[in-house]
Every structure is written in structure tokens, then in C-alpha cells.
């Protein structure tokens, strides 16, 4: 992710009352990295900060705090792709095309779809619906898009509806303030916010002829000159993802790939705030989701390819990850 987004995460953690000592050691937060706009900070750093923050705030409150801290320009050129475009719709499309300028597109996706009189903007990531830090990040994404589009149109925009890939919190008032509507659905497959097309196709007051292509070129140059920072966990993920068939998908096999003992690998994972079983669950989720999206294999065949005892076990896993069935996920999320 961009150092600008990392700076926003740090400042929000401060506001949430998270002690600096709890996250200062994370990779990318030293001044020489955090203050360098050419640096790309590991997304695991921001996730860990969000986890610390949700230990002090409910995830809806963290989403509100993040959105409130996201003034125009806080996220660099990406912000201006939205506010300086000819229309808000063109701006959010440019922002989706160049989402990598600010976010880690390996874990988070921004998509825009137009269906007649409505525009739906979706923010998805691979984390579970019960992971509060991920819920806060997804909810923040929708709040940020609403704020930027309103700034582009120079008026408050009220969405037609909001859908969140999160369980309903005890109180909804923070989210109602964030989105300006009570039309909020929970436990959706993907978090999304929907506006009337007419609200997003009016000419933006900030629009200047020829500015959008210049900003897009600047955003592309920013990506081309970026310097990513890598951590041990990145190396582990590479080894895990490169594991072949199921018989090689074991703790011992991955440890050998990394020239470690199985016990050392387990200890290093705990030091990085995760476990072997949770990482295996993530890689299985990614493989299952990819096979549902990209192939026409039956649920039974996918279960066999990904190490599940049977289709029933796979269905339980998909329900836990996405809150829906494999068939519904295949037809509603990726098509």
C-alpha cells in the first residue's frame, strides 16, 4: 500500500488511543519509509494497526474515524483522480483503474458497475466477515468513496443503499452517520454502496479540461517508480502459494522450501501474529474462490482439488468465509 495510506493508519491509531509502542516496530513505519511517497508499505502493517484500533473501538467507529481523517489530498494523487474528473462517475472509474496507487490490490479490490439508473461501487478483500479489522477497512472504503464523490459533486450524496460484508453491530448510528442513510444491509457477500446514476453523471465543478489525463499519467508514474518493502511473512506467503498439489501442502514441505524446521516455521508465524492453520485456511479460501470464479468445475471437484473431504465440508467453509453458498458466490460475486 502507499505510504500515504500508512500515514493515515498511524494518525488514526493515535486518535483511537493506541499506544505508539504497540505498532512502532512494524515494517514501514520508520520515518525514512513512512515519509517517503515512493515507498510501498506492507499491507500487513496497516491490518495490524487496524486490529490494534478495533481493540479499543468498535469497527463502525473506526471506519468513521478513518473517513473523517481522509481529507482531500491525504491519499495523494489518487484523491484528485476523483475530485478533478469531468464527472464523479468518471472520477471513481479512474480511481478503480488506478487503485494500486493507494492500496494493495493483491488483497483489496475496488469495482464500479453501472446498471441503468444505478451505480454500484464495491470494495472487497479476502478477510473473513468476522474479522473486525477487515470489516472496518471495507466500511471505511465505502465511506471514503461517498465522501470523495460528494466533494467532486460539491454536495452531499445520499446512497440508494449500502451493503456490508459484516455481521450487524449492536448499534448502527455510526454507520448511519457515515453513509447518510438507514438503508444498510449486513452479511452481504461483498461490501458495496449504490448511488443514482444521475447523481454521478453531472459535471463536477472542479473539472478542468485536460487535467484528468495528466493526473492518470502521474498516478501511473508513481506506481512505476515505487519501492516495495518486503517482510518475512511475504516470503512465507510466496512459499505457501507455490506449494503444488495437496500432498506438498504440508507444514513440513513448506518449511523445507524455506530451509527451516517445522517447529521454527510455526514459531515465526506466531511471532507475526498468525498460525499455520489460519494461513492454510486463507490459501484454501483463495484457491476455492478462484476455481469458482474461473472454472465450471463442480463443487465436488473443487472440494477434491483443494483438500476437503467432500462437497459438504467445502460448503461449510464457503459459508464461513463469505456468508453464502458456493453456487451463490459463483453467480452473484464474480459475474
N, C-alpha and C positions, 0 to 999 in steps of 0.2 A: 504494500500500500504506500501512498505518498507520505512524505514526512509531514506535509500539511495536515493530513488526517491524523497522524500520530500526535502532532502538537495539540490538535483538538481533543483527542482522547485524554491526554495528560491534563490539560486545563480543566476538562470536565471532571476528571477524577479528583482534582483538587477541590472543586466546588462541592463534590459529593462527600468530602471529608475523608478520602482515602489517604493514609499517611504516605508521604513520598518514599519512605524507606521500603514500602511494600512492593513498589514497582520500579524503582530507580535502576535496579540491576538488569532489567530486561534489555535484550539486544535492540539497539537502535535509539535508545533514549539518552545516550551521551550527547552533549551539546554539539560535538563535531558532526554527528549524524542527524540529530533532530532539527538542527538549524540549517541544514544543507538541503535545498529543494531538489537537488539531483539524486538524493538517496531514496531508495525504496526500503521501507522498514518491514520486517516480517509481520504478516498479519496476526501471527500467534501473539505478538506483543500487545496489539490492540484488544484481542479477545481476552487475554489475561487481565488487562486493565478493566475491561467491562465486567469480568467475573468479580473482580475486587469491588467494583462500584455497586453491583447488584447484591453484594453482601451488606450494603448499607442503605440502598434504595430499592424500592420495587421497580421491576423492569419498565413499567409505563412511565414512572417518574424519571428514570434515567434517559428514556427516549425523549421526553420533554426537555430535559436539561441539555442534551446534546443538540437538539434542534434549536433551542434558544441561544446556544453558543455559536451557532453556524451563521455568522453574519456573511454578507456577500463579500467574497474575496478570501474568506478563511480557508477555502479549499483550492485556491489558486485559479488558474485559467479555466478549470472545469466549471466553476460557478458562472463565469461570463459566457460560456457556451450557451447557457440557458437564458440569461438575462439580456444578452445583446443580439439574440437571433431575431429574424423578421417577425416570427410569431412564437408564442410559448411552446406550441406543438413542435415546431422545427427545432427549438432550443433543447427540449427534452430528448428528441431523437438524436441530435448531435451529442448530447451528454451520454446517451446509451451507447452510441457508436464508439465513444472515447472514454468509456467508464474506467478503463485500465489506467487512465491518467491519475485517478484518485484512489481507486480500490483494487483489491486483489481479485481479479476475475477468475482465478482458479477456485475461489471459494464463494464469491458473491456474483450475482447476475442482475442486471437491470434491463428490463424489456418493456417495449412500448407497442401496444396494439390498438388499432382503430377499427371499430365495428360500427359503421354508420354514424349514429349520433353520439357515440360514447368513445372515450379514450381511456384505456386501462394501462396503468404503469405498475409493473410487478417488480418486487425485489425478493430474490430467493437466495438462500445459501444452504449448505449441506448439513447444518446442525439440526439436532432433534428439536421437536416442538417444546420439549420440557426443559431445554437448556435456556435459562433465563437471560444470560448474556446475549445469546443469539436472538432471542425474542426482542430484546431491547434494540439490537442493531437493525433488525428488519423493520421494527416500528419506527425507529429513527429515520431510516431511509425514506419511508413514505412521508413522514413529517417534513423532512428536508425537501423532497420533491414538491410538496404542496407549497412550502414557503418560497422556494425559488420561482416556481411558476407564478405565484401571486406577485412576487417582486418584478417579474418580467411583465406581467399584465398591469402592474401598479394598482391592484385592487385585491381584496381578499377573495379567494376562490373556495367555494363550498363543494366538496365532492358529492357525487351521486351515492357512493357507498365506499366502504373500506372493508377489506378482508385481511385477517391476520392469522398467520400460521403460529398460533399460540393459544394456550388454554385461557379462558376468560378469567381475568383477575378479579379479586374481591370487589374492587372499586373501579369504575370506568371513567370517573370525572377527569382524570389527567388526559386520557386518550380523547375524550370529547373535546377538551380544550385544544389538544394538538391538531385534530383533524377538522374541527368546526362542525361536527355532525355527530348524531347519536346512531346513525346507520352503520354500525360496526359489527361485522360477523367474526366469530372466533373459530379456531380449529379448522381453518381453511387449508387446502394443500399448499397454497402459495400466498404470501402477503402481497396485496395489491390495493391501489387506490384508483377510483374511476371518476372521471370528470365528463361533463358535456363537451362534445367536440367544439361546439360554438364558443365555449369559454376559452378554448386554447388556440383558436384559429384567428382571433382578432390581431391586428397589427400591434406589436409591442412598442410602447412609447420610446423605449431606449434604442430601438433598431436604427442602425446606421448602414447605409448601402456599402457592401463590400467588406464589412467588418467580420462577419461570421467565417468566411474562408480564411482570413488571416488568423483568427483565433484557433480554428481547427488545425492549421499548419503549425501554430505554436504548440498546441497540445501534442501533436504527433512528434515534434522535435523534442519535447520534454520526455516523452517515452523513449525515443531513440538514444538519448544521452543519459538515461537513468542508470544508477549504480545500485543493484540489489545487494542487500546483506543477507547472508545465509546463516542458519543456526544448525546445531546438531540434529534437531528434530526434522529439519528439511532433508538431511541426509538419510535419516531413518525412513521417512516417507518415500523417498526415491527407491530405497532398497525394498520396502514393503510392496510398493506398486509394481516393481519389476519382477516380483515373485511370479513364477509360472503357474502351472496347474495346481490343483488343491494339495497334492502330495508335497509340493515345495512350499506351501503356505503355512509354515510352522514357525514357532519361536526359534527353534534350533537352526532351521535353514536360513532365516533372515539374520540371525546372529552371526552365522558363518559368512554371509555376504559382507557383513560389516567388520569382520575379523574380531569379534567379541565372543565371550561366553554367553550362554543364555541368561545366567544369573546377572552378569554385568549389564546386559541389554535391559533386563527388567528393572534394575536399579536406576539406570539412566532415564528410563521412561518415567518412573516415579518422580525423579528429580525435575522433570519437565512438566509435571502436573498431569500425567496421563498414565495409562496402563496398556499392557499388551491386548487384553480382551477388548477394551474400548477402541483401540486402533484397528483391530481386526474387524470390529463391527462397522467402523467407518468405511473401510475399504470394501467390505461386502456390500454396504449400502450403495457406494458409488458404482460398483460393478452391476448390481441388480438394477439400479436406476438407469444406467447406460444401456443395458440389454433390453429393458422395457422400452426405452426411448428409440433405440437404433435398430432393433430387430423385431421380427414377428415370431420369435420363439415362444412356445407355450410357457405358462407359469411352471409347469412340471419340469420342462427342460432347463429353464433358468435356475430352478432350485438345484438341479443336479450339477450344473456348471459352477455354482457358487458355494457349494459345500453344505447345503441344507438337506436334512434327512428326507423331506418331502415337500410338496406344494403347501401343505398346511403350515409348516414351520416358516416357510417363506412369507406366506400371507400375514402371519403374526408379526414378523419382522417389519414388513412394509407398513402395517398398521401403526406400529410403534414409531417408526421413522417419520412417516408422512401423514398419519391420521386418516388413511384411506386404504382402498384395496389396490392390488397390482393392476387390475383391469381399469379402474377409475383413474389411477395415476397415469397409465399409458394414454388414455383418451382425453383427459382434461388438463394435464400439466404440460405435456410436451407436444401437443398437436395444435 
